Amino acid sequence: VSFPWQKREISNFDYLMYLNTLAGRSYNDYMQYPVFPWVLADYHSETLNLTNPHTFRDLSKPMGAQTVERKRKFIQRYNEVEKNLSAQCHYCTHYSSAIIVASYLVRMEPFTQTFCSLQGGSFDVADRMFHSVKSTWESASRDNMSDVRELIPEFFYLPEFLTNANHFELGCMQDGTLLGDVQLPPWADGDPHKFILLHRQALESDYVSAHLHRWIDLIFGHKQHGSAAVEAVNTYHPYFYGDKMDLNNIKDPLIKSTILGFISNFGQIPKQV
């Protein structure tokens, strides 16, 4: 059987939105917001070469396994089961959560207010705010062991979220940089519309079309949990697997509220499709 997506009758973007919807994810729920992949690994070149495989992120691996060294550390964590963890897993943080969504969209209302309310009433420390596509990629793919975030659909169609059109005072970084518009890769020439155009072209490129199913396996498919997830370095704290936990059978109200708080703060694995 050949499906419309395999025959290129629907775009990669539309197919990902369809899968998100099937998995119960929606724009109406920050805790289960549609999740999209990082597709590029090149945020430094002057021009973007979509015919070069090295331009792209490895879609067969989760964000925690994008470099050999990082993958090794997460496997070590899984094998050691750190003393302060209640369960064996690779990741104690998630690739999609209310705070990740709100941080990406913080320059636009109503997300500005959402972000501030999640932060206790104010913006975060400037150095931790979403301010640069390149540095966010480096954090999520290489540098920060508590950051495995993926993207949201807006990265592929909405240039407005990259500009501080409302002139919010987002603070000043330690190096003196005043936060304003999001810093874009050189290949975008400082133009949010060009960034979105090229980023969408990357999503629809031959390379991504040929490899996207492997990312789908990790997020929505058979490598989401169980032995296949362990092998793929793709296991998360048990509380993230909301549909696998029968909250109705948990009698202790404190444990129940802890789990619900955990899910609302840190995110949830999509339903398997």
BAVEXTOR-802677 format. One record per residue (C-alpha): residue in one letter; residue number from 1; x, y, z. Coordinates in pm, 1 decimal, padded with zeros to 6 digits. Example, Ala and Ser with C-alpha at 12.3 -4.5 7.8 and 13.67 -1.06 7.14 Angstrom:
2
<rec res="A" n="1" c1="01230.0" c2="-00450.0" c3="00780.0"/>
<rec res="S" n="2" c1="01367.0" c2="-00106.0" c3="00714.0"/>
END
This chain:
273
<rec res="V" n="1" c1="00000.0" c2="00000.0" c3="00000.0"/>
<rec res="S" n="2" c1="00136.8" c2="00339.7" c3="-00093.5"/>
<rec res="F" n="3" c1="00025.9" c2="00633.9" c3="00119.5"/>
<rec res="P" n="4" c1="-00024.9" c2="00993.1" c3="-00003.6"/>
<rec res="W" n="5" c1="00274.8" c2="01113.9" c3="00200.1"/>
<rec res="Q" n="6" c1="00504.1" c2="00850.7" c3="00047.4"/>
<rec res="K" n="7" c1="00384.4" c2="00955.9" c3="-00297.9"/>
<rec res="R" n="8" c1="00463.1" c2="01319.7" c3="-00207.7"/>
<rec res="E" n="9" c1="00095.8" c2="01411.5" c3="-00245.8"/>
<rec res="I" n="10" c1="00104.9" c2="01593.1" c3="00088.3"/>
<rec res="S" n="11" c1="00389.7" c2="01799.2" c3="00227.0"/>
<rec res="N" n="12" c1="00613.4" c2="01696.1" c3="00515.8"/>
<rec res="F" n="13" c1="00467.6" c2="01985.9" c3="00713.4"/>
<rec res="D" n="14" c1="00108.3" c2="01868.7" c3="00661.8"/>
<rec res="Y" n="15" c1="00200.7" c2="01509.7" c3="00741.6"/>
<rec res="L" n="16" c1="00366.7" c2="01611.3" c3="01069.1"/>
<rec res="M" n="17" c1="00061.4" c2="01817.6" c3="01164.5"/>
<rec res="Y" n="18" c1="-00159.7" c2="01518.7" c3="01085.2"/>
<rec res="L" n="19" c1="00051.9" c2="01289.3" c3="01307.0"/>
<rec res="N" n="20" c1="00050.8" c2="01544.0" c3="01590.3"/>
<rec res="T" n="21" c1="-00328.1" c2="01563.2" c3="01572.6"/>
<rec res="L" n="22" c1="-00359.5" c2="01183.2" c3="01571.0"/>
<rec res="A" n="23" c1="-00133.0" c2="01172.6" c3="01877.3"/>
<rec res="G" n="24" c1="-00360.5" c2="01411.6" c3="02066.0"/>
<rec res="R" n="25" c1="-00141.9" c2="01720.7" c3="02032.4"/>
<rec res="S" n="26" c1="-00300.8" c2="02056.0" c3="01969.6"/>
<rec res="Y" n="27" c1="-00239.8" c2="02431.9" c3="01954.9"/>
<rec res="N" n="28" c1="-00498.0" c2="02454.2" c3="02237.3"/>
<rec res="D" n="29" c1="-00278.1" c2="02276.3" c3="02490.6"/>
<rec res="Y" n="30" c1="00067.7" c2="02412.3" c3="02576.8"/>
<rec res="M" n="31" c1="00147.0" c2="02084.8" c3="02755.3"/>
<rec res="Q" n="32" c1="00071.0" c2="01883.9" c3="02439.9"/>
<rec res="Y" n="33" c1="00163.0" c2="02134.5" c3="02171.1"/>
<rec res="P" n="34" c1="00251.2" c2="02006.6" c3="01821.8"/>
<rec res="V" n="35" c1="00614.8" c2="01896.7" c3="01812.3"/>
<rec res="F" n="36" c1="00834.5" c2="01938.2" c3="01503.6"/>
<rec res="P" n="37" c1="01195.3" c2="01830.8" c3="01450.3"/>
<rec res="W" n="38" c1="01510.7" c2="02030.9" c3="01422.3"/>
<rec res="V" n="39" c1="01595.3" c2="01952.1" c3="01058.9"/>
<rec res="L" n="40" c1="01915.3" c2="02153.3" c3="01011.3"/>
<rec res="A" n="41" c1="02256.9" c2="02137.7" c3="01174.7"/>
<rec res="D" n="42" c1="02403.5" c2="02432.4" c3="00981.3"/>
<rec res="Y" n="43" c1="02345.8" c2="02766.3" c3="01153.2"/>
<rec res="H" n="44" c1="02683.0" c2="02917.5" c3="01064.5"/>
<rec res="S" n="45" c1="02721.6" c2="02915.4" c3="00682.6"/>
<rec res="E" n="46" c1="02665.1" c2="03222.8" c3="00467.4"/>
<rec res="T" n="47" c1="02455.4" c2="03017.0" c3="00225.9"/>
<rec res="L" n="48" c1="02245.3" c2="02708.9" c3="00297.0"/>
<rec res="N" n="49" c1="02325.4" c2="02403.3" c3="00085.5"/>
<rec res="L" n="50" c1="02024.6" c2="02170.8" c3="00087.0"/>
<rec res="T" n="51" c1="02202.0" c2="01915.0" c3="-00133.9"/>
<rec res="N" n="52" c1="02471.1" c2="01844.6" c3="00127.7"/>
<rec res="P" n="53" c1="02376.5" c2="01576.6" c3="00386.9"/>
<rec res="H" n="54" c1="02602.2" c2="01747.5" c3="00645.1"/>
<rec res="T" n="55" c1="02369.0" c2="02047.0" c3="00638.8"/>
<rec res="F" n="56" c1="02108.0" c2="01839.0" c3="00819.3"/>
<rec res="R" n="57" c1="02052.5" c2="01704.9" c3="01166.8"/>
<rec res="D" n="58" c1="02059.6" c2="01324.7" c3="01210.1"/>
<rec res="L" n="59" c1="01686.7" c2="01246.3" c3="01209.7"/>
<rec res="S" n="60" c1="01744.7" c2="00886.6" c3="01317.0"/>
<rec res="K" n="61" c1="01865.4" c2="00999.9" c3="01659.3"/>
<rec res="P" n="62" c1="01694.4" c2="01196.6" c3="01938.7"/>
<rec res="M" n="63" c1="01839.8" c2="01533.2" c3="02038.2"/>
<rec res="G" n="64" c1="02027.1" c2="01368.0" c3="02324.3"/>
<rec res="A" n="65" c1="02229.3" c2="01153.7" c3="02084.7"/>
<rec res="Q" n="66" c1="02332.0" c2="01407.1" c3="01818.8"/>
<rec res="T" n="67" c1="02698.8" c2="01390.4" c3="01916.6"/>
<rec res="V" n="68" c1="02899.2" c2="01082.1" c3="02015.7"/>
<rec res="E" n="69" c1="03011.6" c2="01237.4" c3="02344.0"/>
<rec res="R" n="70" c1="02660.9" c2="01347.5" c3="02445.4"/>
<rec res="K" n="71" c1="02513.7" c2="01008.8" c3="02357.4"/>
<rec res="R" n="72" c1="02779.9" c2="00838.8" c3="02569.4"/>
<rec res="K" n="73" c1="02694.6" c2="01057.0" c3="02870.1"/>
<rec res="F" n="74" c1="02322.6" c2="00984.3" c3="02846.4"/>
<rec res="I" n="75" c1="02384.1" c2="00609.0" c3="02812.8"/>
<rec res="Q" n="76" c1="02609.8" c2="00632.3" c3="03118.9"/>
<rec res="R" n="77" c1="02331.6" c2="00811.9" c3="03307.8"/>
<rec res="Y" n="78" c1="02085.2" c2="00539.6" c3="03208.2"/>
<rec res="N" n="79" c1="02319.0" c2="00263.9" c3="03323.6"/>
<rec res="E" n="80" c1="02410.2" c2="00430.6" c3="03651.5"/>
<rec res="V" n="81" c1="02058.5" c2="00533.5" c3="03757.8"/>
<rec res="E" n="82" c1="02167.6" c2="00838.8" c3="03951.7"/>
<rec res="K" n="83" c1="02082.9" c2="00837.1" c3="04320.7"/>
<rec res="N" n="84" c1="01834.6" c2="01122.7" c3="04295.8"/>
<rec res="L" n="85" c1="01636.3" c2="00962.4" c3="04013.2"/>
<rec res="S" n="86" c1="01337.6" c2="00749.7" c3="04096.4"/>
<rec res="A" n="87" c1="01354.7" c2="00563.5" c3="03767.0"/>
<rec res="Q" n="88" c1="01593.5" c2="00446.6" c3="03499.0"/>
<rec res="C" n="89" c1="01586.9" c2="00677.9" c3="03196.6"/>
<rec res="H" n="90" c1="01812.6" c2="00869.2" c3="02959.8"/>
<rec res="Y" n="91" c1="01639.1" c2="01206.1" c3="02997.7"/>
<rec res="C" n="92" c1="01480.5" c2="01380.0" c3="03295.8"/>
<rec res="T" n="93" c1="01368.5" c2="01671.9" c3="03080.2"/>
<rec res="H" n="94" c1="01149.0" c2="01660.1" c3="02772.2"/>
<rec res="Y" n="95" c1="01161.9" c2="01775.5" c3="02410.5"/>
<rec res="S" n="96" c1="00829.0" c2="01959.3" c3="02430.6"/>
<rec res="S" n="97" c1="00669.7" c2="02137.8" c3="02725.0"/>
<rec res="A" n="98" c1="00458.3" c2="02442.2" c3="02804.8"/>
<rec res="I" n="99" c1="00765.6" c2="02646.1" c3="02899.2"/>
<rec res="I" n="100" c1="00953.0" c2="02547.2" c3="02580.4"/>
<rec res="V" n="101" c1="00655.6" c2="02653.5" c3="02365.3"/>
<rec res="A" n="102" c1="00608.7" c2="02980.0" c3="02553.4"/>
<rec res="S" n="103" c1="00982.6" c2="03057.0" c3="02544.9"/>
<rec res="Y" n="104" c1="00994.4" c2="03019.6" c3="02166.4"/>
<rec res="L" n="105" c1="00688.6" c2="03243.8" c3="02121.5"/>
<rec res="V" n="106" c1="00762.2" c2="03486.0" c3="02406.5"/>
<rec res="R" n="107" c1="00780.6" c2="03792.5" c3="02177.8"/>
<rec res="M" n="108" c1="00414.4" c2="03751.5" c3="02080.6"/>
<rec res="E" n="109" c1="00099.3" c2="03776.6" c3="02289.6"/>
<rec res="P" n="110" c1="-00068.1" c2="03584.2" c3="02444.9"/>
<rec res="F" n="111" c1="00249.5" c2="03378.8" c3="02481.7"/>
<rec res="T" n="112" c1="00432.4" c2="03664.9" c3="02655.5"/>
<rec res="Q" n="113" c1="00184.7" c2="03654.0" c3="02943.8"/>
<rec res="T" n="114" c1="00187.7" c2="03274.3" c3="02946.0"/>
<rec res="F" n="115" c1="00565.7" c2="03269.0" c3="02969.2"/>
<rec res="C" n="116" c1="00571.0" c2="03522.7" c3="03251.6"/>
<rec res="S" n="117" c1="00303.6" c2="03337.2" c3="03448.6"/>
<rec res="L" n="118" c1="00495.6" c2="03009.8" c3="03409.8"/>
<rec res="Q" n="119" c1="00808.2" c2="03193.9" c3="03529.8"/>
<rec res="G" n="120" c1="00635.7" c2="03331.9" c3="03836.9"/>
<rec res="G" n="121" c1="00539.4" c2="03671.9" c3="03697.1"/>
<rec res="S" n="122" c1="00844.8" c2="03796.6" c3="03509.2"/>
<rec res="F" n="123" c1="01078.5" c2="03717.8" c3="03220.2"/>
<rec res="D" n="124" c1="01357.9" c2="03467.8" c3="03278.7"/>
<rec res="V" n="125" c1="01724.3" c2="03562.4" c3="03321.2"/>
<rec res="A" n="126" c1="01823.7" c2="03708.3" c3="02982.6"/>
<rec res="D" n="127" c1="02094.1" c2="03446.7" c3="02915.7"/>
<rec res="R" n="128" c1="01833.6" c2="03170.8" c3="02944.0"/>
<rec res="M" n="129" c1="01579.8" c2="03337.2" c3="02712.7"/>
<rec res="F" n="130" c1="01537.2" c2="03222.8" c3="02351.6"/>
<rec res="H" n="131" c1="01752.1" c2="03476.7" c3="02170.3"/>
<rec res="S" n="132" c1="01946.0" c2="03292.5" c3="01897.7"/>
<rec res="V" n="133" c1="01857.0" c2="03000.5" c3="01670.2"/>
<rec res="K" n="134" c1="02221.7" c2="02890.1" c3="01655.8"/>
<rec res="S" n="135" c1="02282.9" c2="02895.3" c3="02030.8"/>
<rec res="T" n="136" c1="01952.4" c2="02715.1" c3="02096.2"/>
<rec res="W" n="137" c1="02054.3" c2="02440.7" c3="01853.5"/>
<rec res="E" n="138" c1="02396.3" c2="02412.4" c3="02019.6"/>
<rec res="S" n="139" c1="02237.9" c2="02388.7" c3="02362.9"/>
<rec res="A" n="140" c1="01978.2" c2="02127.1" c3="02261.2"/>
<rec res="S" n="141" c1="02207.1" c2="01916.2" c3="02043.5"/>
<rec res="R" n="142" c1="02543.8" c2="01938.0" c3="02218.0"/>
<rec res="D" n="143" c1="02610.9" c2="02160.4" c3="02516.7"/>
<rec res="N" n="144" c1="02335.1" c2="02134.1" c3="02776.9"/>
<rec res="M" n="145" c1="02257.9" c2="01796.8" c3="02935.8"/>
<rec res="S" n="146" c1="01920.6" c2="01921.0" c3="03057.2"/>
<rec res="D" n="147" c1="01813.6" c2="02052.3" c3="02715.9"/>
<rec res="V" n="148" c1="01678.9" c2="01810.6" c3="02452.2"/>
<rec res="R" n="149" c1="01410.6" c2="02039.7" c3="02308.1"/>
<rec res="E" n="150" c1="01272.6" c2="02001.9" c3="01959.0"/>
<rec res="L" n="151" c1="01088.7" c2="02271.6" c3="01759.1"/>
<rec res="I" n="152" c1="00731.4" c2="02388.2" c3="01712.8"/>
<rec res="P" n="153" c1="00541.6" c2="02431.9" c3="01381.0"/>
<rec res="E" n="154" c1="00581.8" c2="02810.6" c3="01386.2"/>
<rec res="F" n="155" c1="00949.5" c2="02772.3" c3="01291.1"/>
<rec res="F" n="156" c1="00829.0" c2="02674.8" c3="00945.6"/>
<rec res="Y" n="157" c1="00566.5" c2="02940.2" c3="00870.2"/>
<rec res="L" n="158" c1="00556.1" c2="03233.8" c3="01114.7"/>
<rec res="P" n="159" c1="00830.2" c2="03500.2" c3="01079.8"/>
<rec res="E" n="160" c1="00657.2" c2="03729.2" c3="01333.0"/>
<rec res="F" n="161" c1="00761.9" c2="03524.2" c3="01635.6"/>
<rec res="L" n="162" c1="01127.0" c2="03601.9" c3="01558.9"/>
<rec res="T" n="163" c1="01089.3" c2="03979.1" c3="01598.8"/>
<rec res="N" n="164" c1="01030.2" c2="04183.9" c3="01910.8"/>
<rec res="A" n="165" c1="00765.0" c2="04400.1" c3="01743.6"/>
<rec res="N" n="166" c1="00603.2" c2="04474.4" c3="02080.4"/>
<rec res="H" n="167" c1="00932.8" c2="04613.8" c3="02215.6"/>
<rec res="F" n="168" c1="00925.0" c2="04403.0" c3="02530.5"/>
<rec res="E" n="169" c1="01213.2" c2="04468.8" c3="02768.5"/>
<rec res="L" n="170" c1="01359.4" c2="04120.4" c3="02768.6"/>
<rec res="G" n="171" c1="01671.3" c2="04213.4" c3="02959.1"/>
<rec res="C" n="172" c1="02043.3" c2="04220.5" c3="02895.1"/>
<rec res="M" n="173" c1="02276.9" c2="03922.3" c3="02869.6"/>
<rec res="Q" n="174" c1="02596.9" c2="03889.1" c3="03071.6"/>
<rec res="D" n="175" c1="02804.3" c2="03983.6" c3="02767.6"/>
<rec res="G" n="176" c1="02611.9" c2="04311.3" c3="02739.2"/>
<rec res="T" n="177" c1="02383.2" c2="04206.9" c3="02452.2"/>
<rec res="L" n="178" c1="02039.6" c2="04365.5" c3="02482.5"/>
<rec res="L" n="179" c1="01771.0" c2="04114.0" c3="02390.4"/>
<rec res="G" n="180" c1="01542.4" c2="04210.1" c3="02104.5"/>
<rec res="D" n="181" c1="01478.6" c2="04022.0" c3="01781.8"/>
<rec res="V" n="182" c1="01596.1" c2="03660.0" c3="01765.2"/>
<rec res="Q" n="183" c1="01944.4" c2="03628.7" c3="01616.0"/>
<rec res="L" n="184" c1="01922.0" c2="03439.1" c3="01287.3"/>
<rec res="P" n="185" c1="02182.1" c2="03225.0" c3="01105.7"/>
<rec res="P" n="186" c1="02404.4" c2="03408.3" c3="00851.5"/>
<rec res="W" n="187" c1="02220.7" c2="03242.4" c3="00561.4"/>
<rec res="A" n="188" c1="01900.0" c2="03425.7" c3="00658.9"/>
<rec res="D" n="189" c1="02064.6" c2="03771.0" c3="00609.6"/>
<rec res="G" n="190" c1="01889.9" c2="03901.9" c3="00920.1"/>
<rec res="D" n="191" c1="01550.4" c2="03858.1" c3="00750.6"/>
<rec res="P" n="192" c1="01290.1" c2="03650.7" c3="00941.1"/>
<rec res="H" n="193" c1="01092.9" c2="03592.7" c3="00619.5"/>
<rec res="K" n="194" c1="01401.1" c2="03451.4" c3="00448.3"/>
<rec res="F" n="195" c1="01472.7" c2="03232.3" c3="00750.4"/>
<rec res="I" n="196" c1="01120.1" c2="03086.1" c3="00740.5"/>
<rec res="L" n="197" c1="01133.1" c2="03038.2" c3="00362.7"/>
<rec res="L" n="198" c1="01465.9" c2="02851.5" c3="00369.7"/>
<rec res="H" n="199" c1="01373.6" c2="02657.9" c3="00682.4"/>
<rec res="R" n="200" c1="01050.6" c2="02540.3" c3="00519.3"/>
<rec res="Q" n="201" c1="01246.5" c2="02445.0" c3="00205.0"/>
<rec res="A" n="202" c1="01477.0" c2="02240.5" c3="00428.2"/>
<rec res="L" n="203" c1="01177.5" c2="02061.2" c3="00582.9"/>
<rec res="E" n="204" c1="01044.3" c2="01975.5" c3="00236.4"/>
<rec res="S" n="205" c1="01388.2" c2="01885.4" c3="00094.0"/>
<rec res="D" n="206" c1="01476.0" c2="01546.6" c3="-00054.5"/>
<rec res="Y" n="207" c1="01706.2" c2="01467.7" c3="00237.2"/>
<rec res="V" n="208" c1="01441.8" c2="01528.3" c3="00503.4"/>
<rec res="S" n="209" c1="01175.0" c2="01350.4" c3="00297.7"/>
<rec res="A" n="210" c1="01401.0" c2="01043.7" c3="00282.1"/>
<rec res="H" n="211" c1="01481.8" c2="01041.2" c3="00655.1"/>
<rec res="L" n="212" c1="01180.6" c2="01194.6" c3="00833.3"/>
<rec res="H" n="213" c1="01019.0" c2="00855.2" c3="00901.2"/>
<rec res="R" n="214" c1="01308.1" c2="00775.1" c3="01134.9"/>
<rec res="W" n="215" c1="01232.4" c2="01078.1" c3="01353.2"/>
<rec res="I" n="216" c1="00863.0" c2="00987.8" c3="01343.9"/>
<rec res="D" n="217" c1="00954.0" c2="00641.7" c3="01481.9"/>
<rec res="L" n="218" c1="01124.2" c2="00811.7" c3="01779.5"/>
<rec res="I" n="219" c1="00846.0" c2="01057.2" c3="01861.7"/>
<rec res="F" n="220" c1="00523.6" c2="00886.9" c3="01752.0"/>
<rec res="G" n="221" c1="00619.2" c2="00528.7" c3="01666.3"/>
<rec res="H" n="222" c1="00776.6" c2="00207.0" c3="01788.2"/>
<rec res="K" n="223" c1="01097.6" c2="00364.6" c3="01924.4"/>
<rec res="Q" n="224" c1="00895.9" c2="00576.8" c3="02163.7"/>
<rec res="H" n="225" c1="00916.5" c2="00333.9" c3="02457.6"/>
<rec res="G" n="226" c1="01022.5" c2="-00017.6" c3="02550.5"/>
<rec res="S" n="227" c1="01339.1" c2="-00196.2" c3="02439.4"/>
<rec res="A" n="228" c1="01345.2" c2="-00015.6" c3="02101.3"/>
<rec res="A" n="229" c1="01356.0" c2="00318.4" c3="02287.4"/>
<rec res="V" n="230" c1="01638.7" c2="00198.9" c3="02513.1"/>
<rec res="E" n="231" c1="01837.1" c2="00091.3" c3="02207.9"/>
<rec res="A" n="232" c1="01770.7" c2="00426.3" c3="02038.9"/>
<rec res="V" n="233" c1="01879.7" c2="00623.3" c3="02351.5"/>
<rec res="N" n="234" c1="01525.7" c2="00760.7" c3="02364.9"/>
<rec res="T" n="235" c1="01381.0" c2="00693.9" c3="02711.9"/>
<rec res="Y" n="236" c1="01231.9" c2="00961.2" c3="02937.1"/>
<rec res="H" n="237" c1="01122.8" c2="00975.6" c3="03297.5"/>
<rec res="P" n="238" c1="00815.5" c2="00750.1" c3="03348.5"/>
<rec res="Y" n="239" c1="00601.5" c2="01050.1" c3="03447.3"/>
<rec res="F" n="240" c1="00632.6" c2="01182.2" c3="03089.6"/>
<rec res="Y" n="241" c1="00443.6" c2="00878.8" c3="02958.9"/>
<rec res="G" n="242" c1="00107.0" c2="01013.0" c3="03067.9"/>
<rec res="D" n="243" c1="-00106.4" c2="00760.9" c3="02881.0"/>
<rec res="K" n="244" c1="00095.0" c2="00471.3" c3="03027.3"/>
<rec res="M" n="245" c1="00021.7" c2="00580.9" c3="03383.4"/>
<rec res="D" n="246" c1="-00324.6" c2="00506.8" c3="03518.0"/>
<rec res="L" n="247" c1="-00373.2" c2="00809.5" c3="03741.5"/>
<rec res="N" n="248" c1="-00715.6" c2="00682.7" c3="03849.6"/>
<rec res="N" n="249" c1="-00550.8" c2="00394.0" c3="04029.5"/>
<rec res="I" n="250" c1="-00312.6" c2="00617.1" c3="04225.2"/>
<rec res="K" n="251" c1="-00481.4" c2="00662.1" c3="04560.9"/>
<rec res="D" n="252" c1="-00223.4" c2="00887.4" c3="04728.4"/>
<rec res="P" n="253" c1="-00330.0" c2="01246.5" c3="04643.6"/>
<rec res="L" n="254" c1="00024.5" c2="01377.0" c3="04700.2"/>
<rec res="I" n="255" c1="00177.6" c2="01132.6" c3="04448.5"/>
<rec res="K" n="256" c1="-00103.8" c2="01205.6" c3="04203.0"/>
<rec res="S" n="257" c1="-00057.4" c2="01584.0" c3="04225.2"/>
<rec res="T" n="258" c1="00321.8" c2="01541.0" c3="04197.1"/>
<rec res="I" n="259" c1="00282.0" c2="01344.8" c3="03873.7"/>
<rec res="L" n="260" c1="00032.6" c2="01595.4" c3="03730.4"/>
<rec res="G" n="261" c1="00261.1" c2="01883.8" c3="03826.5"/>
<rec res="F" n="262" c1="00556.2" c2="01705.1" c3="03669.6"/>
<rec res="I" n="263" c1="00366.9" c2="01655.9" c3="03341.8"/>
<rec res="S" n="264" c1="00244.0" c2="02016.0" c3="03332.7"/>
<rec res="N" n="265" c1="00593.7" c2="02152.4" c3="03395.7"/>
<rec res="F" n="266" c1="00805.5" c2="01916.6" c3="03191.7"/>
<rec res="G" n="267" c1="00590.8" c2="01784.3" c3="02909.1"/>
<rec res="Q" n="268" c1="00434.4" c2="01465.0" c3="02786.5"/>
<rec res="I" n="269" c1="00517.9" c2="01192.2" c3="02534.9"/>
<rec res="P" n="270" c1="00264.7" c2="01192.8" c3="02247.0"/>
<rec res="K" n="271" c1="00021.4" c2="00903.7" c3="02215.2"/>
<rec res="Q" n="272" c1="00171.2" c2="00629.9" c3="02000.8"/>
<rec res="V" n="273" c1="00021.4" c2="00624.7" c3="01652.0"/>
END
